[in-house]
Amino acid sequence: MSRKALWEADLDEDLQDVDLNLAIGTYGQNGLYDDAQSRIDEATLVAMQQQVAQQQAFAQIPDVVKRFIAHFHQAVLENNLAEITVAYESGWNRLTEKFYSKTEWPEAEVIAPLVNDDQIFLILYRELYYRHVYSRLTPDIDDRFHSYENSCELFNYLLNSDGPVPLELPEQWLWDIIDEFIYQFQSFCVWRSKVKSKTEEELTLLAEGSQVWSSYSVLNVLYSLIQKSKINEHLVALQEGKSAEEIAEIVGEYGTRPLYKLLGYFSVIGLLRVHSLLGDFTLALKVMENVELNQKSPFTRVTACHVTTYYYVGFCYIMLRRYPDAIRAFVSILNFILRMRQYHTRSYQYDQINKTADRMYALFAICNALSPTRVDDNISNIVKERYGEQFTKMSRGEEGIPAFEELFLYACPKFIAANPPPYDDPELLQSFIEEPPVEPAQRHLQLFLSEVRAQAPVPTLRSFLKLYTSLDATKLANFLDTDEEDMVQQLMVMKQASRSVSRVDNEKGLLDGQMISTSDLDFVINENMVHIAESTVGRRYAGWFIRNTEHAQRVLDTLRNAPLPVPVKPAGQPAETAGKTDAQPAPARTGGQKVAWGSAKAA
């Protein structure tokens, strides 16, 4: 029996207990208020109208949705993780596609009678409600403000209750709560920065609600969850090999609860994202110092969290000019996505994972153009297939700048400004409109392109040096069509570009590392001679043989499974002759060697 059928069968009795008439009342019956209408104030009339509207909205909810909500509520009350997971990952999305793909779910006040007005469940329901509005519809200013208020209620309940709350939620939902909280903050900041499109009402609300979705409030929530769960102490204790009893004593009553431990852990990943959006890439990696980037880390249990972590770590490395570390991060996660692609198709987040993967291929192309490295052939082939044209341009020095700009703007996060426009001061706001500041994305783009322009001479210089083992400085200057002083400057730029800090010995922190040479080409200048040394890395043939062997096996299997061709009779041949020809046996081969598939091989 399907899960949906179980809801229909088991929950009819629960729904029969809900008396909608109690929620609506009997206003206006038997002429009770005919002569006392003037005594009813405006607030009472508004309340009556809201109750009538809620009654009408409740009547329009499909029965299967009512049963689902009642079942979902019961699962949350019982902390039944299996049932909550099914309802969250399957039931909610299936009903969304069927009934609410282009409209909102019923408001929390409308479905309140189904859940006995359980405020905790209604907060969780609103979290799903507003997530649906942001993902499928266009939120208005009321949605943005109310989603912030609901997030505050949820985190206040979790952080300010007397002791750990008696609530258990699946890992995927806990990650989605943190992820959506940051996404709504990011979306609000981008929307808030567009001053010219605001109405008078929106300007007034933004002036009065300056603390709504403020950077301080968002960072405060994430740091509070980390502090409450003592997740950093937990991770350090695990790395030191402490026992479960010692860890429990260290982290206390909150840190031992899966709800708080996972929210704290996901908040660390959330801080990585928020600091990246704000442009503080060093601090973003600093907060991750106790998180190990390997396949055994807790974030790998939630695929969306796994992908997000590596995307932002890799991007931070790019902005810190640590291209080898960025390449290593992208190769690791992109190979994981390739291996797990068949399972991702079952996930409701499949499209989002694919989009993030495509952006990481673009970032990988940027890294490989700035720091050429022999890497995994599978990744390289996909990059050439998707961004081959841009990659070729990026390898040509100055003329590749537009290609760098195109890929950077496509693949970078949607940066945000930490400070909002001065909505509370009309004069400053007018000045802001007349002379708007540089967009955060453009500011980071210019910083990145300044590094790219500094390395623009490197590809041309490298192509000349690869042709020689020693070269006269004057001759090299003539090749470059410049004087010797400028040529020496270009050589120093190339020397600097070929050195980078990298994590070569699996250092603990993501910011730790050693200075290494990232190029296979090195040189020294001795008086007027440039001596070049090129180190060649032996090609790894194992992967090449494996791929081609698999390809040959597929071709052979296709040939074996193909039907034998039917011989075509020559046109105009008499039937009798044709019959005789067909009846004649083929002459036996007397010579030759028999081969694997049964035919004879000519001697």
C-alpha positions in Angstrom: 0.0 0.0 0.0 1.4 3.4 -0.9 2.3 6.1 1.6 -0.5 8.3 0.3 -3.0 5.6 0.7 -1.9 5.1 4.3 -2.5 8.8 5.0 -6.0 8.5 3.5 -6.8 5.5 5.6 -5.3 6.4 8.9 -6.1 10.0 9.2 -9.8 10.2 8.3 -10.6 9.6 12.0 -8.3 12.4 13.1 -9.8 14.9 10.7 -13.3 14.1 11.9 -12.4 15.5 15.3 -11.9 19.0 13.8 -15.0 21.1 14.2 -14.7 24.0 11.8 -17.8 25.7 13.2 -16.1 26.2 16.5 -13.4 28.2 14.7 -15.9 30.3 12.7 -18.5 31.1 15.3 -22.2 32.0 14.7 -21.9 35.7 14.0 -24.9 37.4 12.5 -27.4 34.6 13.3 -31.0 35.1 14.6 -30.7 38.8 14.2 -28.7 39.1 17.4 -26.6 42.0 16.1 -29.1 43.7 13.9 -29.7 46.5 16.3 -26.2 46.6 17.8 -24.1 47.0 14.7 -22.8 50.4 15.7 -21.3 48.9 18.8 -19.0 46.6 16.9 -15.7 48.3 16.4 -13.6 48.1 13.3 -11.2 45.5 14.8 -14.0 43.1 15.5 -15.2 43.5 11.9 -11.8 42.8 10.6 -11.5 39.7 12.8 -14.8 38.4 11.5 -13.8 39.0 7.9 -10.6 37.1 8.5 -12.4 34.2 10.0 -14.8 34.0 7.1 -11.9 34.2 4.7 -10.1 31.4 6.6 -13.2 29.3 6.4 -13.4 29.7 2.7 -9.7 29.1 2.2 -9.9 25.9 4.4 -12.8 24.6 2.3 -10.6 24.9 -0.8 -7.8 22.8 0.5 -7.9 19.3 -1.2 -8.6 16.5 1.2 -5.3 14.7 0.4 -3.4 17.9 1.5 -5.4 18.0 4.7 -4.6 14.4 5.5 -0.9 15.0 4.6 -0.6 18.0 7.0 -2.3 16.1 9.8 0.0 13.1 9.2 3.1 15.4 9.0 2.1 17.0 12.3 1.7 13.7 14.0 5.1 12.5 12.8 6.8 15.7 14.1 5.0 15.3 17.5 6.3 11.8 17.8 9.8 12.7 16.5 9.4 9.9 14.0 12.4 10.6 11.7 11.4 8.0 9.1 7.9 9.4 8.6 9.2 13.0 8.8 11.8 12.3 6.1 9.2 10.7 3.7 6.8 13.6 4.2 9.5 16.2 3.8 11.4 14.8 0.8 8.5 13.0 -1.0 5.0 14.1 0.1 5.6 17.8 0.2 7.3 18.0 -3.2 4.7 15.7 -4.8 1.8 17.7 -3.5 3.5 20.9 -4.5 3.8 19.7 -8.1 0.2 18.6 -8.2 -1.6 21.4 -6.5 0.8 24.4 -5.7 3.3 24.6 -8.5 2.2 28.1 -9.4 0.6 29.3 -6.2 1.2 29.5 -2.5 0.4 26.7 -0.1 -2.4 27.5 2.4 -1.3 30.0 5.0 -0.4 28.7 8.5 -3.5 30.3 10.1 -5.7 28.4 7.7 -4.3 25.0 8.5 -4.0 25.7 12.2 -7.2 23.8 13.1 -5.7 20.6 11.5 -2.7 20.7 13.9 -4.5 21.9 17.0 -2.9 25.3 16.7 0.6 23.8 17.5 2.8 26.8 17.3 6.1 24.9 16.9 4.7 22.9 13.9 3.3 26.1 12.4 6.7 27.7 12.6 8.2 24.7 10.7 5.3 24.9 8.2 5.9 28.6 7.6 9.6 27.8 6.9 8.4 25.4 4.1 5.8 27.9 3.0 8.2 30.8 2.5 10.8 28.5 0.9 8.2 27.5 -1.6 7.4 31.2 -2.3 11.0 32.1 -2.8 11.7 29.1 -5.1 8.6 28.9 -7.2 7.0 32.4 -7.0 8.1 36.1 -6.6 8.1 37.2 -3.0 6.8 40.6 -2.2 8.0 42.8 0.7 5.5 41.3 3.1 6.8 37.8 2.3 10.4 39.0 2.9 9.6 40.6 6.2 7.4 37.8 7.5 10.0 35.1 6.5 12.5 37.0 8.6 10.2 37.1 11.5 9.5 33.4 11.2 13.2 32.6 11.1 13.7 34.7 14.2 10.9 32.8 16.0 12.4 29.4 15.0 15.9 30.3 16.2 14.6 31.9 19.3 12.8 28.7 20.2 15.9 26.6 19.6 18.4 28.9 21.3 16.4 30.5 24.2 14.3 27.6 25.5 15.0 26.2 28.9 17.2 23.4 27.9 17.4 21.5 24.6 14.1 21.4 22.8 12.3 18.0 22.3 12.5 18.1 18.5 14.1 15.8 16.0 14.4 16.6 12.3 16.2 14.9 9.4 19.7 16.0 8.4 18.5 17.2 5.0 15.8 19.4 6.5 18.3 20.9 9.1 20.7 21.7 6.3 17.9 23.2 4.2 16.9 25.4 7.2 20.4 27.0 7.4 20.8 27.1 3.6 17.4 28.8 3.0 18.0 31.2 5.9 21.2 32.4 4.1 19.6 32.4 0.7 16.7 34.6 1.8 19.2 37.0 3.4 21.2 37.1 0.2 18.0 37.6 -1.9 16.8 40.4 0.4 20.1 42.2 0.2 20.2 42.1 -3.6 16.6 43.3 -3.7 17.1 46.0 -1.1 20.1 47.4 -3.0 17.9 48.3 -6.1 16.6 51.6 -4.8 15.1 53.0 -8.0 12.5 50.2 -8.4 11.0 50.7 -4.9 7.5 52.1 -4.3 6.7 54.7 -1.6 5.3 52.0 0.7 8.4 49.9 0.3 10.6 52.9 1.0 8.7 53.6 4.2 8.9 50.0 5.4 12.6 49.7 4.6 13.2 52.9 6.5 11.4 51.6 9.5 12.8 48.0 9.3 16.5 48.7 9.0 17.4 45.7 11.1 15.4 43.3 9.1 17.8 40.8 7.4 20.8 42.8 8.7 24.2 41.2 8.4 24.6 41.4 12.1 21.4 39.5 12.9 22.3 36.7 10.4 25.9 36.3 11.6 24.6 36.4 15.2 22.3 33.4 14.6 25.0 31.3 13.0 27.6 32.1 15.6 25.0 31.5 18.4 24.2 28.0 17.0 27.9 27.2 16.8 28.5 28.4 20.4 25.4 26.6 21.8 26.3 23.3 20.2 30.0 23.6 20.9 30.6 22.0 17.5 34.2 23.3 17.2 35.1 21.7 20.5 33.4 18.5 19.3 35.4 18.4 16.1 38.7 19.1 17.9 38.0 16.3 20.4 37.3 13.9 17.5 40.6 14.8 15.9 42.4 14.2 19.2 40.8 10.7 19.4 38.8 11.3 22.6 36.2 8.8 23.7 32.4 9.3 23.4 32.1 9.9 27.1 34.8 12.5 27.1 33.3 14.3 24.1 29.8 14.3 25.8 31.4 15.9 28.9 33.0 18.6 26.7 30.0 19.5 24.6 27.4 19.4 27.3 23.7 18.7 27.0 23.1 20.7 23.8 26.1 19.3 21.9 25.0 15.7 22.5 21.6 16.3 20.8 21.7 15.5 17.1 19.5 18.5 16.4 21.9 21.0 17.9 25.1 19.2 16.8 24.0 19.2 13.1 22.7 22.8 13.2 26.0 23.9 14.7 28.0 22.0 12.1 25.8 23.3 9.2 26.2 26.8 10.6 30.0 26.5 10.2 29.3 25.8 6.5 26.8 28.7 6.5 29.5 31.1 7.8 31.8 30.0 5.0 29.1 31.0 2.6 28.1 34.3 4.3 31.7 35.6 4.6 32.3 34.7 1.0 29.2 36.7 -0.1 30.5 39.6 2.0 33.9 39.3 0.4 36.0 38.2 3.4 37.6 35.1 1.9 40.3 34.7 4.5 37.8 34.7 7.3 35.5 32.4 5.3 38.3 29.7 5.3 39.3 30.6 8.9 35.9 29.5 10.3 36.4 26.1 8.6 39.7 25.4 10.3 38.3 22.4 12.3 36.3 20.9 9.4 38.2 18.3 7.4 37.7 18.2 3.7 37.4 14.4 3.1 34.8 11.8 2.3 34.3 10.9 5.9 33.2 14.4 7.1 29.6 14.8 8.2 28.7 17.3 5.5 29.1 14.5 2.9 25.9 12.9 4.2 23.9 15.7 2.7 24.8 16.0 -1.0 23.7 19.7 -1.3 25.9 20.6 1.7 28.8 18.6 0.2 28.6 20.5 -3.1 28.1 23.9 -1.5 31.1 23.4 0.8 33.5 22.6 -2.0 32.2 25.3 -4.3 32.8 28.1 -1.7 36.1 26.7 -0.5 37.3 26.5 -4.1 36.1 30.0 -4.9 37.8 31.4 -1.8 41.1 29.8 -2.9 40.7 31.5 -6.3 40.3 34.9 -4.8 43.4 34.2 -2.5 45.4 33.2 -5.6 45.8 29.7 -4.4 44.9 28.0 -7.7 46.4 24.5 -7.1 44.2 24.2 -3.9 41.2 25.4 -5.9 41.8 22.9 -8.6 42.2 20.1 -6.1 38.9 21.1 -4.5 37.0 21.3 -7.8 38.4 18.0 -9.1 37.4 16.2 -5.9 33.8 17.3 -5.9 33.3 17.1 -9.7 34.5 13.5 -9.7 32.1 12.8 -6.8 29.2 14.3 -8.8 30.1 12.2 -11.9 30.2 9.0 -9.9 26.9 9.7 -8.1 25.0 11.2 -11.0 22.6 8.3 -11.3 21.6 8.8 -7.6 21.3 12.6 -7.9 18.6 12.2 -10.5 16.3 10.9 -7.8 16.9 14.0 -5.6 14.5 17.0 -5.7 17.7 19.2 -5.7 19.1 17.6 -8.8 18.8 20.7 -10.9 20.5 22.9 -8.3 23.4 20.5 -8.0 23.8 20.4 -11.8 23.9 24.2 -11.9 26.5 24.5 -9.2 28.6 21.8 -10.9 28.4 23.7 -14.2 29.7 26.8 -12.4 32.5 24.8 -10.9 33.6 23.6 -14.4 33.8 27.3 -15.4 35.9 28.1 -12.3 38.1 25.1 -13.0 38.7 26.4 -16.5 39.8 29.8 -15.0 42.2 28.1 -12.6 43.7 25.9 -15.3 44.3 28.9 -17.5 46.1 30.8 -14.8 48.0 27.8 -13.4 48.3 25.1 -16.1 48.3 21.7 -14.4 47.9 18.1 -15.6 44.7 16.9 -14.1 42.0 14.3 -14.4 41.2 13.6 -18.0 37.5 13.2 -17.4 37.2 16.7 -15.9 39.5 18.2 -18.6 37.4 16.7 -21.4 34.1 18.1 -19.9 35.7 21.5 -19.5 36.9 21.5 -23.1 33.5 20.4 -24.3 31.6 23.2 -22.4 34.1 26.0 -22.3 36.7 25.1 -24.9 36.3 28.4 -26.8 36.7 30.5 -23.7 39.6 28.4 -22.4 41.5 28.9 -25.7 41.0 32.6 -25.5 42.1 32.7 -21.8 45.4 31.1 -22.8 46.3 34.0 -25.2 47.2 36.7 -22.6 45.6 40.1 -22.9 43.0 39.2 -25.5 41.6 36.6 -23.2 40.5 39.2 -20.6 36.8 39.2 -21.9 36.7 35.4 -21.6 37.9 35.6 -17.9 35.3 38.3 -17.2 32.5 36.2 -18.8 33.2 33.1 -16.9 33.9 34.9 -13.6 30.5 36.7 -13.7 28.7 33.5 -14.6 30.4 31.3 -11.9 30.9 33.6 -9.0 28.4 33.8 -6.0 25.9 36.7 -5.9 27.9 39.0 -3.7 26.1 41.3 -1.3 26.9 44.6 0.4 27.1 44.5 4.1 25.5 47.9 4.6 22.0 48.8 3.2 21.2 52.0 1.3 20.3 54.9 3.7 16.6 54.5 3.4 16.1 56.4 6.7 17.7 59.6 5.4 16.0 61.1 2.3 19.0 63.4 1.4 21.6 60.6 1.6 19.2 58.3 -0.3 19.0 60.8 -3.1 22.8 61.1 -3.3 22.9 57.3 -3.3 20.6 57.2 -6.3 22.5 59.9 -8.2 25.9 58.3 -7.5 25.4 54.6 -6.7 28.4 52.7 -5.4 30.1 50.0 -7.4 28.1 46.7 -7.4 29.8 44.1 -5.2 30.2 41.7 -8.1 31.9 44.3 -10.2 34.2 45.3 -7.4 35.4 41.7 -6.9 35.6 41.3 -10.7 38.0 44.2 -11.0 40.1 42.8 -8.2 40.3 39.5 -10.0 41.0 41.0 -13.4 43.9 43.1 -12.0 45.6 39.8 -11.1 44.8 38.4 -14.5 46.2 41.5 -16.3 49.4 41.2 -14.3 49.8 37.7 -15.6 48.8 38.6 -19.2 52.4 38.4 -20.6 53.0 34.9 -19.1 51.5 32.7 -21.9 53.5 34.4 -24.7 56.7 34.3 -22.7 56.2 30.7 -21.7 55.7 29.7 -25.3 59.2 31.1 -26.2 61.0 29.7 -23.2 59.7 26.1 -23.9 61.6 26.2 -27.2 65.0 26.7 -25.6 67.3 25.4 -22.8 69.3 28.6 -22.8 68.6 31.9 -24.5 70.4 35.2 -24.9 68.5 38.0 -23.1 68.8 40.3 -26.0 67.3 37.7 -28.4 64.4 37.0 -26.0 63.7 40.8 -25.8 63.6 40.9 -29.6 61.2 38.0 -29.7 58.9 39.9 -27.3 59.4 43.1 -29.2 60.4 45.0 -26.1 63.6 46.2 -24.3 65.6 44.2 -21.9 64.4 46.0 -18.8 60.7 45.3 -19.6 61.7 41.7 -20.5 63.2 41.2 -17.1 60.0 42.6 -15.5 58.0 40.1 -17.5 60.2 37.3 -16.4 59.8 38.3 -12.7 56.0 38.3 -13.3 56.2 34.8 -14.6 58.4 33.7 -11.7 55.8 35.1 -9.3 52.9 33.6 -11.1 54.5 30.2 -10.9 54.7 30.2 -7.1 51.8 29.8 -4.8 50.9 28.7 -1.2 49.4 25.2 -1.3 48.4 22.5 1.2 50.9 19.9 0.2 51.1 17.8 3.4 47.4 17.9 4.4 47.8 20.8 6.8 45.1 21.1 9.4 43.7 24.5 8.5 42.5 25.4 5.0 44.6 28.6 5.2 47.8 26.7 6.1 50.2 25.7 3.4 53.7 25.9 2.0 55.1 27.9 -0.9 55.5 25.7 -3.9 56.3 26.0 -7.6 53.1 25.4 -9.7 54.8 25.4 -13.1 56.7 22.7 -15.0 58.9 25.5 -16.4 61.7 27.2 -14.4 64.5 29.5 -15.3 67.5 31.5 -13.9 69.2 34.6 -15.3 73.0 34.5 -15.4 74.5 37.7 -16.7 73.0 38.0 -20.2 71.8 34.4 -20.5 68.5 32.9 -19.5 68.8 29.2 -18.6 65.5 27.2 -18.8 64.7 23.9 -17.1 61.5 22.1 -17.9 60.4 19.2 -15.7 58.1 16.7 -17.5 55.6 14.7 -15.6 55.3 11.2 -16.9 51.9 10.5 -18.4 49.6 8.2 -16.5 48.7 5.5 -19.0 46.5 3.4 -16.7 43.4 5.6 -17.2 44.0 5.8 -21.0 44.2 2.0 -21.3 41.2 1.4 -19.0 39.0 3.9 -21.0 40.0 2.5 -24.4 39.6 -1.1 -23.2 36.1 -0.4 -22.0 35.3 1.3 -25.3 36.6 -1.7 -27.3 34.5 -4.0 -25.1 31.4 -1.9 -25.8 32.1 -2.1 -29.5 32.6 -5.8 -29.4 29.4 -6.3 -27.4 27.5 -4.2 -29.9 28.8 -6.3 -32.8 28.0 -9.6 -31.1 24.4 -8.5 -30.4 23.8 -7.1 -33.8 21.8 -9.4 -36.3 23.7 -11.0 -39.2 23.2 -9.2 -42.5 20.8 -10.8 -45.0 22.6 -11.5 -48.4 21.2 -9.5 -51.3 20.4 -11.5 -54.5 21.9 -10.0 -57.7 19.3 -8.2 -59.8 18.0 -10.1 -62.9 19.3 -13.5 -61.8 16.8 -16.3 -62.7 15.0 -17.9 -59.8 16.3 -21.4 -60.7 19.9 -20.2 -60.9 19.5 -18.3 -57.7 18.1 -21.5 -56.0 21.0 -23.5 -57.3 23.5 -20.9 -56.1 21.9 -20.8 -52.7 21.9 -24.6 -52.4 25.6 -24.9 -53.1 27.6 -25.3 -49.9 30.5 -22.9 -49.3 33.9 -24.5 -50.1 35.7 -25.6 -47.0 38.8 -23.8 -46.0 41.8 -26.1 -45.8 44.4 -23.6 -44.6 44.5 -20.9 -42.1 44.5 -20.6 -38.3 41.3 -20.5 -36.3 40.8 -17.3 -34.2 38.8 -16.5 -31.1 35.4 -15.9 -32.8 35.4 -19.1 -34.8 36.5 -18.0 -38.3 39.7 -19.0 -40.0 42.6 -16.6 -40.2 44.5 -16.7 -43.5 47.9 -18.2 -43.2 
